[in-house]
């Protein structure tokens, strides 16, 4: 694969996702604006829910969105650095995982710093922790998938060999 093709396949998604996160850091995606979407939906689903619980639910939805978007960023960064191939037999690398989590933590910090310059927004260390936790959870899910795939490969490989021996 050419360098350009490799960039498009592996690094362009990282940059596009970072741009998407950055665009969400503007005033248009602030809690005041996103609440206009989430609150009516919540009121429709649960019309008797108290305002306090509605506000808490909106906060939880927003923080879960943080967890998810940064878990995806960690996965995309890990993918760009690892460049996995079909039937990849390379061992799991905790060093790459640590690099992905560090990258996400630094990007989350820069995103929160950016928000200090945006009207109606504020930078918050708590959000950096939430975003980094999303990266850790994302990498944990990826590790779980890697383990399951490896376990499945170890289980099916002897069965395939045994079937081949019986056929011969």
Beta strands, then each sheet from edge to edge (+ up, - down):
end
